[in-house]
Amino acid sequence: MKKLPLVIFVFIMLGAVCSGVCNYKSTENSITRDVNNALKLTLAEMPTNVVNADTISCYRSHLTIAELKDTACIAMTWVSRAGRQDTQMVAQANCGFMTILMLSDQRASGALLFVGILWIMCSLWYMRRFKPELFVAGLSYGSIVFATDKFLTAKGEPIHFTPMQYSLMEMFMTTESHSLSKQEICDRLWPKKPDASDTLYTLIKRVKPILEANSNLKIESDRGKSYTLKIK
């Protein structure tokens, strides 16, 4: 599901490219047909092997694509006929890539391109707004993301913990099972305190409402021997 917006964007872009190329090729073929037909009509009216101003004028008058009337011309080329070299008139459009592109109907590809850009922008906005873990390099569990030394909600909003609460949550998030023994927590947070049971109980009690208000996580106790961070 994380890659779905990108997959859809790629398909839209492929559609835009295919549509653009097809229309470009179609226009290119139309230009070729037009100049060849104009040459055919010109030779029917002026059967000559000499290209002069009148020939060019007649040739251009038969062109149906107005944009070609200033660029199209007739050239003489050598061809091999029956083992000997001869000359032959060849129609030339003399138009470049941009001219053909402007002559082609690119409305469909342009519309697809616009839709694709709009789609990816909206997708990025949505994921940044509601799925920040996709953009943050860090740990995620439930609806909480732990990255760059801070905790975020599913909407990308920071969760404010006291330093001790932060240390406890960091232990829960960085432990693969998300489960910690009472002794493990006390040894880490209060290494010099002989009995930190009451302090731990108070810490857990104060963290619970913060979690419930900002996530779908909860802390469960196993008879006071261990604590587990679980998804509701």
Helices and strands as residue ranges (DSSP letters): H 4-45, H 53-61, G 66-68, E 73-81, E 84-92, H 97-103, H 107-130, G 132-134, E 139-141, E 144-147, E 150-152, H 163-174, E 179-181, H 182-189, H 197-214, E 217-222, E 226-231
